[in-house]
Amino acid sequence: MRISVIGCGYLGAVHAAAMAELGHEVIGIDIDANKIANLAEGKPPFFEPGLPEILSSAIASGRLSFSTDMADAAGATVHFVAVGTPQKRGSSAADLRYVNAAFASLAPHLAAGDLVVGKSTVPVGTAARLAADLTAAGSGAMLAWNPEFLREGFAVKDTISPDRLVYGVPSGAEGERASALLNEIYASAVATGTPVVVTDYATSELVKVAANAFLATKISFINAMAEIAEVAGADVTQLADAIGYDNRIGRRFLNAGVGFGGGCLPKDIRAFTARAEELGRGESVAFLKEVDQINLRRRQRVVDLTVEALDGRANEKKVAVLGLAFKPYSDDVRDSPALEVAVQLRGLGARVVATDPQAIENSRRLHPQLEYEADALDALRDADVLVLVTEWPEFRELDPVAIGEIVRTRTIVDGRNCLDAAAWRAAGWTYRGLGRP
């Protein structure tokens, strides 16, 4: 099938390459000429494991190409819209200007029977409005909403082998045709038994934000328990293990630490709250504001623990910050707790030297006032305190005995509760975790 993908940012670039890898003929379109030129050469504009390989393979096969001209989308049967929906400046609501612009630019190039598929995360009600706009334009194109559930660091796998597929489609014959086209596109996943949920527009829009809201709530719940554990003398890690054995709860996403970040969870729960208030049901998700506040408090708690470890004075002390990306296997520093901790410590007068396997350049563009070292050992050398805030494997596997020989003071703040506290203490370290004695 011939497919166009409108928007070649994180979501769109992965989707375009993955669809070509599955055998479709794909044209990726974006207004950023530099981005398109790099993608055409097989160079993704961000770090994502596995993407360079399938990008190069698809380009070499001739199934994948890129353009800045929306007219090149003409002739495709299915058009995926995968542009960003950032948080509005000065508001919690989602900014839909890029979605609206993409649909407006695409409309003149649509033909009867074409299927436009929304991938962007949008407030509930957006799809119905856009479907009406498509009908009014008179092209005869249909609309479906097919939310994405990608995890950064695993996006290629999640696109090619998703854990579920959700189709928001119109009723009647149009909906049946839209579902059939999507089943054809995702034929390999459907054939292996991937669950397919065919529903209406509103439900498909809510699925994504509800999933993110639930995950954010679960993370903030265990971080709230960490706050209680700290004053009660309990161990939140053992607490999570114990309640995680309950099948109704589960252990995943019950890791207390510095909290969540990135370009999805924070802005999505805020936009969900804003949309609920617009619909007159703000009280239904009012708890998400506290979820957000708990999350933000954990960043401050890591800063406070670090200052405590420095005997209350950070000024001119060397702080080695391990991690800048909001999560491992990513170079994404959008709303990154790790980067915010580093910046706050620098603001308190500390000499902050940060390291990360992938996110240094993105961090440097935002915060050139920090010092950066590509080699973790150079960052750690003569440090007064170590602060682990992104749980990259290379940081989790550091040898506390060997590292103890190069630092000034054997003190570590584990902002992800991912280290073996007993092993570090046995090596002579003062170990501080969140919600742990």
C-alpha positions in Angstrom: 0.0 0.0 0.0 1.1 3.5 -0.7 1.2 5.6 2.5 2.1 9.1 3.5 3.2 10.2 6.9 2.7 13.8 7.7 5.2 15.0 10.4 8.6 13.4 10.7 9.4 14.1 14.3 9.8 11.3 16.8 6.5 9.6 16.2 6.4 10.2 12.4 10.0 9.2 11.6 9.6 5.9 13.5 6.2 5.2 11.9 7.4 6.0 8.4 10.4 3.7 8.7 8.5 0.9 10.3 5.7 1.0 7.7 8.3 0.7 5.0 10.0 -2.1 6.9 6.7 -3.9 6.8 6.7 -3.6 3.0 4.6 -0.5 2.3 5.6 2.3 0.0 6.0 5.3 2.2 6.5 9.1 1.7 7.4 11.0 4.8 6.6 14.8 4.7 7.8 17.6 7.0 8.2 21.3 6.7 11.7 21.2 8.3 14.1 20.9 5.3 17.1 20.1 7.4 15.3 17.2 9.1 14.1 15.9 5.8 17.6 16.0 4.2 19.0 14.1 7.2 16.3 11.5 7.1 16.7 11.0 3.4 20.4 10.2 4.1 19.4 7.7 6.8 20.2 10.0 9.7 17.4 10.2 12.3 17.3 13.5 14.2 17.2 11.8 17.6 18.5 8.6 19.2 16.3 5.6 19.1 17.7 2.0 19.2 17.0 0.2 15.9 15.8 3.2 13.9 19.0 3.9 11.9 19.0 0.3 10.7 15.4 0.1 9.5 15.6 3.7 8.1 18.7 2.8 6.0 17.2 -0.5 4.9 13.9 1.0 3.9 15.6 3.8 1.9 17.9 1.4 0.2 14.9 -0.8 -0.8 13.3 2.2 -2.5 10.2 1.9 -0.3 10.9 5.0 1.8 11.4 8.5 0.7 11.0 12.0 2.2 9.8 15.4 1.0 9.0 18.9 2.2 6.2 19.2 -0.5 2.7 18.2 0.7 1.8 17.6 -2.9 3.9 14.5 -2.8 1.3 12.9 -0.5 -1.1 12.8 -3.5 -1.7 9.3 -4.7 -1.3 7.6 -1.3 -4.2 5.6 -0.1 -3.6 6.2 3.6 -2.3 9.4 5.2 -1.0 9.2 8.7 -0.9 12.6 10.6 1.8 12.4 13.2 2.6 16.0 14.2 3.2 17.2 17.7 0.7 18.5 20.2 2.8 20.4 22.7 1.5 22.2 25.8 0.3 25.7 25.1 2.4 28.4 26.4 0.8 29.8 29.6 -1.8 27.0 29.7 -2.2 23.3 30.4 -4.1 22.7 27.2 -2.7 21.0 24.1 -1.6 23.2 21.3 -3.4 21.9 18.1 -2.0 24.4 15.7 0.3 21.8 14.0 -2.5 19.2 13.7 -4.9 21.8 12.2 -2.2 23.0 9.8 -1.4 19.5 8.7 -5.0 18.7 7.9 -5.5 22.0 6.1 -2.4 21.5 4.0 -3.2 17.8 3.2 -6.9 18.4 2.3 -6.3 19.7 -1.3 -4.3 16.6 -2.1 -6.9 14.0 -1.0 -9.0 11.9 -3.3 -12.3 10.0 -2.8 -11.7 6.9 -0.8 -8.5 8.1 0.8 -8.1 7.4 4.5 -6.6 10.0 6.8 -5.4 8.5 10.1 -4.7 10.6 13.1 -1.8 9.4 15.2 -1.2 12.5 17.3 -2.4 12.7 20.9 -5.3 15.1 20.9 -8.1 16.3 23.3 -11.3 14.3 23.0 -13.6 15.8 20.4 -10.8 16.8 18.0 -11.3 13.9 15.7 -15.1 14.6 15.3 -14.3 18.2 14.4 -11.6 17.2 11.8 -13.9 14.6 10.3 -16.6 17.3 9.8 -13.9 19.5 8.2 -12.9 16.6 5.8 -16.6 16.1 4.8 -17.0 19.8 4.2 -14.0 19.9 2.0 -15.7 17.5 -0.4 -12.8 15.3 -1.2 -14.6 12.1 -0.2 -11.7 11.1 2.1 -12.5 9.4 5.4 -11.0 9.8 8.9 -9.8 7.3 11.4 -8.0 7.8 14.7 -5.2 5.3 15.5 -3.5 6.4 18.8 0.2 5.4 19.3 1.5 3.7 22.4 5.2 4.0 21.8 7.8 3.8 24.6 10.9 5.8 23.8 13.8 3.4 23.6 11.5 0.7 22.3 9.6 2.6 19.6 10.6 0.4 16.7 9.5 -2.7 18.4 6.3 -1.1 19.6 5.4 0.0 16.1 6.2 -3.3 14.3 4.9 -5.5 17.1 2.3 -3.5 19.1 0.7 -4.8 22.2 -2.7 -3.6 20.9 -4.2 -1.7 18.0 -7.0 0.9 18.5 -9.1 2.1 15.6 -11.5 5.1 16.0 -13.7 5.0 13.0 -17.1 6.3 11.8 -20.1 4.1 11.8 -21.4 2.1 8.9 -19.7 1.3 5.6 -17.1 4.0 6.0 -16.0 2.6 9.3 -15.8 -0.9 7.9 -13.7 0.2 5.0 -11.4 2.2 7.3 -10.9 -0.8 9.6 -10.2 -3.0 6.6 -7.5 -0.6 5.4 -5.9 -0.4 8.8 -6.0 -4.2 9.1 -4.2 -4.4 5.8 -1.5 -1.9 6.9 -1.0 -3.8 10.2 -1.5 -7.2 8.6 1.6 -8.8 10.2 0.6 -7.7 13.7 -3.1 -8.7 13.2 -1.9 -12.1 11.9 0.0 -12.8 15.1 -3.1 -12.2 17.2 -2.5 -8.6 18.3 -5.7 -7.4 20.0 -7.7 -5.0 17.8 -10.2 -2.6 19.4 -12.5 -1.0 16.9 -14.4 1.9 18.4 -15.6 5.5 17.9 -13.5 8.6 17.6 -14.0 9.8 21.2 -13.1 6.5 22.8 -10.0 6.1 20.7 -8.8 9.6 21.7 -9.5 8.9 25.4 -7.6 5.5 25.3 -4.2 7.2 24.9 -4.7 9.9 27.5 -6.3 7.5 29.9 -3.4 5.1 29.6 -0.9 7.9 30.3 -2.9 9.2 33.2 -3.1 5.8 34.7 0.7 5.2 34.4 1.4 8.7 35.8 -0.9 8.0 38.7 0.8 4.7 39.5 4.3 6.3 39.5 3.1 9.2 41.6 1.4 6.9 44.0 4.6 5.0 44.8 6.4 8.3 45.1 3.8 9.5 47.6 4.4 6.3 49.5 8.2 7.1 49.4 7.4 10.5 51.1 5.6 8.6 53.9 8.3 6.0 54.1 11.0 8.6 54.6 9.3 10.0 57.7 8.2 6.6 59.0 11.5 4.8 58.6 10.1 2.3 56.1 11.6 1.1 52.9 9.5 2.0 49.8 11.3 -0.6 47.6 10.3 -3.5 49.9 6.8 -1.9 50.1 6.6 -1.9 46.3 7.7 -5.5 46.1 5.1 -6.6 48.7 2.1 -4.9 47.1 3.3 -5.7 43.6 2.7 -9.4 44.3 -1.0 -8.6 44.3 -2.2 -9.3 40.7 -4.6 -6.5 40.9 -1.7 -4.1 41.4 1.4 -5.5 39.7 5.0 -4.5 40.2 5.6 -2.6 37.0 5.8 1.2 37.3 6.1 0.9 41.1 9.6 2.2 41.2 10.0 5.2 43.5 12.4 7.8 42.4 12.9 11.2 40.8 9.7 10.8 38.8 8.5 10.8 35.2 9.3 13.3 32.4 9.6 13.4 28.7 7.4 14.8 26.0 4.3 12.7 26.7 3.2 12.0 30.3 3.6 15.5 31.8 1.9 17.4 29.0 -0.7 14.7 28.3 -2.1 14.6 31.9 -2.2 18.4 32.0 -4.0 18.6 28.6 -6.4 15.9 29.8 -7.2 17.9 32.9 -7.7 21.1 30.8 -10.0 19.3 28.4 -12.1 17.8 31.2 -12.5 21.3 32.7 -13.7 22.5 29.2 -16.2 19.7 29.2 -17.5 20.7 32.6 -16.1 17.6 34.3 -12.9 18.9 35.8 -13.6 17.3 39.1 -13.4 13.9 37.5 -9.7 14.2 36.9 -8.8 16.8 39.5 -6.6 14.2 41.2 -4.2 14.4 38.2 -3.1 17.9 39.4 -1.9 16.2 42.6 -0.3 13.5 40.5 1.6 16.2 38.7 2.6 18.0 41.9 3.9 14.8 43.6 6.0 14.2 40.5 7.5 17.6 40.6 8.2 17.4 44.3 10.5 14.4 43.8 12.9 16.4 41.7 13.2 18.9 44.6 13.6 16.0 47.0 16.7 14.7 45.1 18.2 18.2 45.2 17.5 18.4 48.9 19.1 15.0 49.6 22.1 16.1 47.6 22.5 19.3 49.6 22.0 17.3 52.9 24.8 14.9 51.7 27.0 18.0 51.3 26.4 19.0 54.9 23.9 21.7 53.8 26.3 23.6 51.5 26.5 23.0 47.8 28.5 26.1 46.9 31.7 25.2 45.0 31.3 21.5 45.7 31.7 19.2 42.7 28.5 17.3 42.0 28.7 14.5 39.4 25.3 14.0 37.8 24.8 10.6 36.2 22.1 11.0 33.5 20.5 13.8 31.6 17.8 12.1 29.4 14.4 11.6 31.0 14.9 7.8 30.7 17.5 5.4 29.4 17.8 4.5 25.7 16.8 8.0 24.7 18.4 11.4 24.1 15.2 13.2 25.0 15.6 15.9 27.6 12.1 17.4 27.3 10.8 18.0 30.9 13.6 15.7 32.1 13.8 15.3 35.9 17.5 14.5 35.5 18.4 17.7 33.7 16.2 19.8 36.1 18.1 18.4 39.1 21.4 19.3 37.5 20.3 22.8 36.7 18.9 23.4 40.2 22.1 22.2 41.8 24.1 24.5 39.5 21.8 27.3 40.7 22.8 26.6 44.3 26.4 27.2 43.4 27.6 23.7 42.9 30.1 22.8 40.2 27.9 20.4 38.3 29.6 18.0 35.9 27.0 15.9 34.0 27.3 12.8 31.8 24.9 10.8 29.7 25.5 8.3 26.9 23.2 10.1 24.4 21.8 13.3 25.8 24.7 15.6 26.3 24.3 17.7 23.1 20.6 18.2 23.6 21.3 19.3 27.2 24.1 21.6 26.2 21.9 23.5 23.8 19.4 24.2 26.6 21.8 24.7 29.5 25.4 25.6 28.4 26.1 26.7 31.9 26.6 23.1 33.0 29.8 21.2 32.5 29.6 18.0 30.5 31.8 14.9 30.2 31.2 12.1 27.7 33.3 9.8 29.8 31.5 9.0 33.0 34.8 8.4 34.8 36.0 11.9 34.0 32.7 13.3 35.4 33.1 11.3 38.6 36.8 12.2 39.2 37.2 14.2 42.5 33.5 14.5 43.0 32.1 15.4 46.4 28.9 13.6 45.7 27.4 11.4 42.9 23.7 11.9 41.9 22.3 9.1 39.7 19.1 10.4 38.0 18.8 8.3 34.7 19.2 4.5 35.1 21.3 3.7 32.1 22.8 0.2 32.4 26.4 1.6 32.5 25.5 3.7 35.6 23.7 0.8 37.3 26.7 -1.4 36.8 29.3 1.0 38.2 31.8 -0.7 40.5 31.5 1.0 43.9 35.0 -0.2 44.9 36.7 1.1 41.8 34.7 4.3 41.7 35.6 4.9 45.3 39.2 5.3 44.4 38.6 8.3 42.1 36.0 10.4 43.9 36.8 12.9 46.7 34.0 11.7 49.0 32.2 8.4 48.8 28.7 9.7 48.9 25.9 8.8 46.4 22.3 9.9 46.0 20.4 7.2 44.1 17.6 9.2 42.5 16.2 6.0 40.8 16.6 3.5 43.6 18.2 1.3 41.1 21.5 0.5 42.9 22.3 -2.3 45.4 22.5 -0.2 48.5 24.1 -2.9 50.6 27.0 -3.3 48.0 27.7 0.4 47.9 27.6 0.7 51.7 29.9 -2.3 52.0 32.4 -0.5 49.8 32.4 2.4 52.2 29.9 4.7 50.6 27.2 6.8 52.2 24.2 5.8 50.2 20.9 7.9 50.1 17.9 6.7 48.2 14.3 8.0 48.0 11.9 6.5 50.5 14.6 4.1 51.9 16.3 4.2 55.3 
